[in-house]
C-alpha cells in the first residue's frame, strides 16, 4: 500500500491511515523508521481489529529532514529509532510529542514555550549493556528490533569511546574462546570523564567461579581502565537490586564527578546515562528553589538531593532499593535524611482515608512539616492516580516532576492540576539522542 505518514508518536513509530473499507475510516497503521509527511510503500506485518503494523519497503517521497543513518546496525538493532532524522528534527519530534500528550491526556495547553536542552548526538552514553552468547559461536551485542534474538554488534556510536573499547575487548576475548558458557550480559559504566569503567556481569548460577574470575582477569588485563568487575548470578536489570553480588576484581562502585558534588554509584544502582547532560539536568531540577525542607522522592543515589542541600536547610530523600540506599546515605550531606521506603509508603499519611461506609473523610493529618519543594522522578510507569492525589494532598508550594514517559506524565498531571497546581516551566532534556526516549522536567507552582 501507499501510505502517508501523518506524525510520529511516542515509541518511535510513524502513524498513517490505511485506505477506508466498508466499515468506514481506515484503521491506524504504525510504521517504524519513517518521518512525518513522507509517502511510503508499505507492507503489513501485523493486523489487529483496531490497528495494524507495517514495514516501509520504499520511501516514495522523503522528508527534507531524512538523512543517512550513522550506524551500520540501524533498523536491525532495537536500540535506536531516529538515526534517519537530522538531530535538529529529532528535537522537534520530541517536543511535539510532549506537547501533544499534555494536550490530549491532561487537556493542558502550555502557556510557556518548552525549553529544549540538546546533547551531543553521538558517544553520549556512559552505560551500555550487551547481551553475550557463546553458542554456536561467540557473539556480543544488543537485541534485534522487537526481538530477544541477539544482533552481534562490534561498535556502538551512541556509547562513549571507552565503552566502545570495552565492546572491542569483549570480542577479542570471545574470539579467543575464553568466555565462560553461561555469561549472559556485560554492562559497562563509565565515569564522567570517560577514564574509568565499572563492569557488571549477569550470569547463570552454574558458571564455575574459577572460570568467571579467569575471564574477569583477562578483561582487566586487556583494558586497564577497569576499576571493578561485579557479577550478579541469574540477574536481569530489573531485579539486580534484590540479588547478592560477587566482586571479582577491584571495587564494586564508581565515583561519578559532576560540577558540584561527586557521587558514589554502586553496581546495581541506577544513574543517569547521558555523560554530557548530567550537570544540566541537576541544575534544571534544583535551581531557583530554596527554603526549609525539600522532599526528594525516588531519590536513587541522591542525584538531586545532594544538589538541593545547597539551598535547603533540610533534605528528606526517599528510596526503597537496598542497593541504592547505602549510596544515597554516603552521598547526602549532614543536613540530608535518607528514608528507606517506597514513595507509596512514605506518602500514605497523605492519602484519603475511607470508612467502612466508603465515605471519604479527607487527608490524614500527618504530623510532618510541609515541604517547600517536592522533586519526584518516578519510573516509566509514573505515579498513578492514587499516588498523584496523595502528592497533591501534601500541598507543597512547588513540585518538580522529572519524567521519562510523556503519557504517564500527562496522566499524573490531571489530579495535580485539579488540586491547583499550574505549570511554570517545561523542559525537554535530550538524554537519549537517536532514540524515541523522552526526558522532560515540569516545574509546577501552587
C-alpha positions as CSV (number, residue, x, y, z in Angstrom):
1,X,0.0,0.0,0.0
2,X,1.0,3.6,-0.5
3,X,0.7,5.3,2.9
4,X,1.2,8.9,4.0
5,X,2.8,9.4,7.5
6,X,0.7,11.9,9.5
7,X,3.0,12.2,12.5
8,X,5.5,10.4,14.8
9,X,4.2,9.0,18.1
10,X,6.0,8.1,21.3
11,X,7.7,4.8,20.8
12,X,9.4,5.7,17.5
13,X,6.7,4.7,15.0
14,X,5.0,6.9,12.4
15,X,1.2,7.0,12.3
16,X,-0.6,6.5,8.9
17,X,-4.1,5.6,7.9
18,X,-4.9,2.6,5.8
19,X,-7.4,3.0,3.0
20,X,-11.0,3.1,4.2
21,X,-13.1,0.0,4.0
22,X,-16.8,-0.8,4.1
23,X,-16.7,-0.1,7.8
24,X,-15.6,3.5,7.3
25,X,-12.4,5.3,8.1
26,X,-9.2,3.2,7.6
27,X,-7.5,1.9,10.7
28,X,-4.3,3.3,12.1
29,X,-1.1,1.8,10.8
30,X,2.2,2.1,12.8
31,X,5.4,2.1,10.8
32,X,9.0,2.4,12.2
33,X,11.8,4.4,10.6
34,X,9.7,6.9,8.8
35,X,9.1,10.7,9.2
36,X,6.1,12.9,9.1
37,X,4.9,13.9,5.7
38,X,6.6,11.0,3.9
39,X,4.9,8.8,1.4
40,X,6.0,5.2,1.7
41,X,5.3,1.9,0.0
42,X,4.4,-0.4,2.9
43,X,3.5,-4.0,3.6
44,X,1.5,-5.2,6.6
45,X,3.4,-7.2,9.3
46,X,0.6,-7.5,11.8
47,X,-3.1,-6.7,11.7
48,X,-5.4,-6.4,14.7
49,X,-9.1,-5.3,14.9
50,X,-8.2,-1.7,15.8
51,X,-4.8,-1.1,14.2
52,X,-2.1,-2.6,12.1
53,X,1.7,-2.6,12.0
54,X,3.6,-2.2,8.7
55,X,7.1,-2.0,7.3
56,X,8.2,0.6,4.9
57,X,9.5,-1.2,1.8
58,X,10.4,2.0,0.0
59,X,10.3,5.8,0.6
60,X,8.4,7.3,-2.3
61,X,8.5,10.9,-1.1
62,X,11.2,11.6,1.5
63,X,11.1,14.2,4.3
64,X,13.6,17.0,3.9
65,X,14.8,16.0,7.4
66,X,15.7,12.5,6.3
67,X,19.4,11.7,6.4
68,X,21.7,8.7,6.1
69,X,21.9,6.7,9.4
70,X,25.3,6.9,11.1
71,X,25.4,3.3,12.4
72,X,25.6,0.1,10.2
73,X,23.3,-1.7,12.6
74,X,20.5,0.8,12.5
75,X,17.0,-0.5,11.8
76,X,18.1,-4.0,12.7
77,X,19.2,-3.2,16.3
78,X,16.4,-2.2,18.7
79,X,18.5,0.5,20.4
80,X,18.0,3.5,18.1
81,X,14.9,4.8,16.3
82,X,15.7,8.2,14.9
83,X,19.1,8.0,13.2
84,X,17.3,8.6,9.8
85,X,16.4,12.1,11.0
86,X,18.6,15.1,11.4
87,X,19.3,15.8,15.1
88,X,17.5,19.2,14.9
89,X,14.4,17.4,13.7
90,X,14.7,14.8,16.4
91,X,14.4,17.6,19.0
92,X,11.3,18.9,17.2
93,X,9.7,15.5,17.1
94,X,10.2,15.0,20.9
95,X,8.9,18.5,21.7
96,X,5.8,17.9,19.6
97,X,5.2,14.6,21.2
98,X,5.4,16.0,24.7
99,X,3.1,18.9,23.8
100,X,0.6,16.6,22.1
101,X,0.4,14.2,25.1
102,X,-0.1,17.1,27.5
103,X,-2.9,18.4,25.3
104,X,-4.6,15.1,24.6
105,X,-4.4,13.4,28.0
106,X,-4.1,16.3,30.5
107,X,-6.1,18.8,28.5
108,X,-3.2,21.2,29.1
109,X,-2.2,23.9,26.7
110,X,1.2,25.2,27.8
111,X,1.3,28.9,28.1
112,X,5.1,29.0,28.0
113,X,7.4,27.6,25.4
114,X,9.1,24.2,26.0
115,X,12.8,24.8,26.7
116,X,14.9,22.3,24.8
117,X,18.3,21.2,26.0
118,X,20.2,19.3,23.3
119,X,23.0,16.8,23.7
120,X,26.0,16.0,21.6
121,X,24.2,13.4,19.4
122,X,26.9,10.7,19.5
123,X,29.1,8.9,22.0
124,X,26.9,10.3,24.8
125,X,26.1,7.1,26.8
126,X,28.1,6.4,30.0
127,X,26.4,3.0,30.4
128,X,25.8,0.2,27.9
129,X,24.6,-3.3,28.5
130,X,25.5,-6.0,25.9
131,X,24.0,-9.5,25.6
132,X,26.5,-12.3,25.4
133,X,26.1,-15.7,23.6
134,X,28.8,-18.4,23.5
135,X,26.9,-20.9,21.3
136,X,27.0,-21.9,18.5
137,X,29.8,-19.2,18.4
138,X,30.6,-16.1,20.4
139,X,28.5,-13.0,20.0
140,X,28.1,-9.8,22.0
141,X,25.5,-7.3,21.0
142,X,22.0,-5.9,21.5
143,X,18.6,-7.4,21.0
144,X,17.2,-7.1,17.5
145,X,14.3,-4.8,17.0
146,X,11.1,-6.2,18.6
147,X,13.0,-9.5,19.4
148,X,15.1,-11.3,22.1
149,X,17.4,-12.5,19.4
150,X,20.9,-11.1,19.8
151,X,22.3,-9.0,17.0
152,X,26.1,-9.1,17.0
153,X,27.5,-5.6,17.5
154,X,31.1,-4.6,17.4
155,X,30.7,-0.8,17.8
156,X,28.0,1.5,19.2
157,X,28.2,5.2,18.1
158,X,26.0,6.4,20.9
159,X,28.2,4.8,23.6
160,X,31.3,6.6,25.0
161,X,34.7,5.9,23.4
162,X,35.9,4.0,26.4
163,X,32.8,1.8,26.4
164,X,33.4,1.1,22.7
165,X,36.9,-0.1,23.7
166,X,35.2,-2.3,26.2
167,X,33.0,-3.8,23.5
168,X,36.0,-4.4,21.3
169,X,37.8,-6.2,24.2
170,X,34.7,-8.4,24.7
171,X,35.0,-9.5,21.1
172,X,38.8,-10.0,21.4
173,X,38.4,-12.4,24.4
174,X,35.4,-14.0,22.9
175,X,37.1,-14.9,19.6
176,X,39.9,-16.4,21.6
177,X,37.4,-18.8,23.1
178,X,37.9,-17.6,26.7
179,X,34.3,-16.6,27.5
180,X,32.7,-19.0,30.0
181,X,29.4,-20.5,29.0
182,X,26.5,-19.1,31.0
183,X,27.8,-15.5,31.0
184,X,24.7,-13.7,29.8
185,X,25.3,-9.9,30.0
186,X,28.2,-7.5,30.4
187,X,27.3,-3.9,31.3
188,X,29.9,-1.1,31.1
189,X,29.5,2.0,33.3
190,X,32.0,4.9,32.6
191,X,32.8,7.8,34.9
192,X,32.2,11.4,33.9
193,X,35.4,12.0,32.0
194,X,35.4,8.5,30.4
195,X,38.6,7.3,32.1
196,X,37.4,4.5,34.3
197,X,35.0,1.6,33.9
198,X,32.9,-0.4,36.3
199,X,31.7,-3.7,34.8
200,X,28.6,-5.5,35.9
201,X,28.1,-9.1,34.8
202,X,24.9,-11.2,34.7
203,X,25.5,-15.0,34.6
204,X,23.8,-18.3,35.1
205,X,24.1,-19.8,38.6
206,X,26.1,-22.8,37.3
207,X,29.0,-20.8,35.9
208,X,32.1,-22.0,37.8
209,X,33.6,-19.2,39.9
210,X,37.1,-20.0,38.8
211,X,36.3,-19.6,35.1
212,X,34.5,-16.4,35.8
213,X,37.4,-15.0,37.7
214,X,39.8,-16.1,34.9
215,X,37.7,-14.3,32.3
216,X,37.5,-11.2,34.5
217,X,41.3,-11.2,34.9
218,X,41.7,-11.4,31.1
219,X,39.2,-8.5,30.6
220,X,41.0,-6.3,33.2
221,X,44.4,-7.1,31.7
222,X,43.3,-6.1,28.2
223,X,41.5,-2.9,29.5
224,X,43.4,-1.4,32.5
225,X,40.8,1.4,32.8
226,X,38.5,-1.2,34.5
227,X,38.4,-0.4,38.3
228,X,36.0,-3.1,39.3
229,X,34.1,-6.2,38.0
230,X,31.0,-7.3,39.8
231,X,29.0,-10.5,39.0
232,X,25.3,-11.0,39.6
233,X,24.0,-14.5,39.2
234,X,20.8,-15.2,37.3
235,X,20.2,-11.4,37.1
236,X,18.2,-9.2,34.9
237,X,18.4,-5.4,35.0
238,X,15.1,-5.0,37.0
239,X,16.0,-7.4,39.8
240,X,19.7,-6.7,40.4
241,X,18.6,-4.7,43.4
242,X,17.4,-7.9,45.1
243,X,20.3,-10.2,44.3
244,X,23.6,-10.9,46.1
245,X,26.7,-10.0,44.1
246,X,30.3,-11.0,44.0
247,X,33.2,-8.6,43.3
248,X,35.6,-10.4,41.0
249,X,38.1,-7.5,40.8
250,X,38.7,-4.1,42.4
251,X,35.8,-2.1,43.8
252,X,32.1,-2.5,43.5
253,X,31.3,1.2,42.9
254,X,32.3,4.1,40.7
255,X,32.8,7.7,41.7
256,X,31.0,10.0,39.3
257,X,32.2,13.6,39.5
258,X,29.9,16.4,38.5
259,X,30.5,20.2,38.5
260,X,29.4,20.3,42.1
261,X,29.2,17.0,44.1
262,X,30.8,13.6,43.4
263,X,28.5,10.6,43.7
264,X,29.3,7.1,44.7
265,X,27.4,4.7,42.4
266,X,27.5,1.0,43.3
267,X,27.0,-1.8,40.9
268,X,23.2,-2.4,40.5
269,X,22.4,1.2,41.3
270,X,20.7,3.5,38.8
271,X,22.4,6.6,37.5
272,X,21.6,8.9,34.5
273,X,23.2,7.7,31.3
274,X,24.0,10.9,29.4
275,X,27.5,11.9,30.3
276,X,27.1,15.4,28.8
277,X,23.8,16.5,30.3
278,X,24.1,15.3,33.9
279,X,25.0,18.7,35.2
280,X,22.3,20.4,33.1
281,X,19.7,18.0,34.5
282,X,20.7,18.6,38.1
283,X,20.7,22.4,37.5
284,X,17.3,22.5,35.8
285,X,15.7,20.4,38.6
286,X,17.2,22.1,41.6
287,X,17.8,25.7,40.5
288,X,15.6,28.7,41.6
289,X,14.3,26.8,44.7
290,X,15.2,27.3,48.4
291,X,13.6,27.0,51.8
292,X,13.5,24.9,55.0
293,X,12.6,21.5,53.6
294,X,12.9,19.7,50.3
295,X,11.5,16.2,49.7
296,X,13.2,14.0,47.0
297,X,11.0,11.0,46.0
298,X,12.5,8.1,44.1
299,X,15.9,9.6,45.2
300,X,18.1,6.8,43.9
301,X,21.8,7.6,44.8
302,X,20.9,11.2,45.6
303,X,21.4,12.9,42.2
304,X,19.1,15.8,43.1
305,X,19.2,15.5,46.9
306,X,22.8,16.4,47.2
307,X,22.4,19.5,45.0
308,X,19.3,20.6,46.8
309,X,21.3,20.6,50.0
310,X,23.0,23.8,48.8
311,X,19.7,25.8,49.1
312,X,17.6,24.0,51.7
313,X,18.1,23.6,55.5
314,X,16.9,20.0,55.4
315,X,16.5,17.3,52.8
316,X,14.4,14.2,53.1
317,X,15.3,11.6,50.4
318,X,13.0,8.6,49.9
319,X,14.4,5.4,48.3
320,X,13.4,1.8,48.5
321,X,16.3,0.0,46.8
322,X,18.6,-1.7,49.3
323,X,21.4,-1.2,46.7
324,X,20.9,2.5,46.1
325,X,20.2,3.3,49.8
326,X,23.8,3.0,51.0
327,X,25.0,5.2,48.1
328,X,22.3,7.7,49.0
329,X,23.4,7.8,52.6
330,X,27.0,8.1,51.6
331,X,26.3,10.9,49.1
332,X,24.0,13.0,51.3
333,X,25.5,15.9,53.4
334,X,24.7,16.0,57.1
335,X,21.6,18.0,56.6
336,X,20.1,15.2,54.5
337,X,17.9,12.4,55.8
338,X,17.6,9.1,53.8
339,X,14.4,7.2,54.3
340,X,14.2,3.6,53.2
341,X,10.6,3.3,51.9
342,X,8.6,3.3,48.7
343,X,7.1,6.5,47.7
344,X,3.7,4.9,48.3
345,X,4.6,4.0,51.9
346,X,6.0,7.5,52.6
347,X,3.0,9.3,51.3
348,X,0.4,7.0,52.8
349,X,-0.4,9.5,55.6
350,X,-1.4,12.0,52.9
351,X,-3.9,9.6,51.3
352,X,-7.7,9.7,51.6
353,X,-9.0,7.6,54.4
354,X,-12.1,5.6,53.6
355,X,-14.5,4.4,56.3
356,X,-16.4,1.1,56.0
357,X,-19.3,3.0,54.5
358,X,-16.9,4.2,51.8
359,X,-17.3,7.9,52.8
360,X,-14.1,9.9,52.1
361,X,-13.1,12.0,55.1
362,X,-10.2,13.9,53.5
363,X,-6.5,13.7,54.1
364,X,-5.0,12.3,57.2
365,X,-3.1,14.7,59.4
366,X,0.5,13.5,59.1
367,X,2.3,15.5,61.7
368,X,5.1,16.1,59.2
369,X,6.4,19.5,58.2
370,X,5.1,20.7,54.9
371,X,8.0,20.7,52.3
372,X,8.7,23.9,50.4
373,X,9.6,21.7,47.3
374,X,9.0,18.2,46.2
375,X,11.1,16.6,43.5
376,X,9.6,13.4,42.0
377,X,11.4,11.2,39.5
378,X,9.2,8.1,39.1
379,X,9.9,5.1,36.8
380,X,8.4,4.9,33.3
381,X,5.1,3.8,34.8
382,X,4.7,7.1,36.6
383,X,2.9,7.8,39.8
384,X,-0.6,6.5,39.1
385,X,-3.8,8.3,40.2
386,X,-3.8,7.4,43.9
387,X,-0.2,8.4,44.4
388,X,-0.6,11.6,42.4
389,X,-3.6,12.5,44.6
390,X,-1.6,11.8,47.8
391,X,1.2,14.1,46.3
392,X,-1.4,16.8,45.7
393,X,-2.6,16.5,49.4
394,X,0.9,17.3,50.6
395,X,0.2,20.7,49.2
396,X,3.9,21.8,48.7
397,X,4.2,25.2,47.2
398,X,6.5,23.9,44.4
399,X,6.6,20.5,42.7
400,X,9.1,19.4,40.1
401,X,8.2,16.3,38.1
402,X,11.0,14.6,36.2
403,X,9.5,12.2,33.6
404,X,10.8,9.6,31.2
405,X,7.4,8.9,29.6
406,X,5.1,11.7,28.3
407,X,1.9,9.7,28.5
408,X,2.2,8.8,32.2
409,X,3.4,12.3,33.0
410,X,0.3,13.7,31.4
411,X,-2.0,11.2,33.2
412,X,-0.4,12.1,36.5
413,X,-0.8,15.8,35.9
414,X,-4.6,15.5,35.9
415,X,-5.1,15.3,39.7
416,X,-2.3,17.8,40.3
417,X,-3.8,20.4,38.0
418,X,-7.2,19.8,39.6
419,X,-5.6,20.4,43.0
420,X,-4.5,23.9,41.9
421,X,-1.0,23.4,40.5
422,X,0.0,25.1,37.3
423,X,2.9,24.5,35.0
424,X,5.5,27.3,35.5
425,X,8.3,25.8,33.3
426,X,8.5,22.9,30.8
427,X,11.8,21.4,29.7
428,X,12.9,18.7,27.3
429,X,16.3,17.4,28.2
430,X,17.5,15.2,25.4
431,X,19.3,12.5,27.4
432,X,18.8,9.9,24.6
433,X,19.6,11.2,21.1
434,X,18.8,8.9,18.2
435,X,16.1,7.2,20.3
436,X,12.4,7.9,21.0
437,X,13.1,8.1,24.7
438,X,12.0,11.5,26.0
439,X,13.1,13.0,29.3
440,X,11.2,16.1,30.5
441,X,11.1,18.3,33.5
442,X,7.9,20.2,34.5
443,X,8.0,22.7,37.3
444,X,4.7,23.2,39.0
445,X,3.6,26.1,41.3
446,X,0.6,26.1,43.6
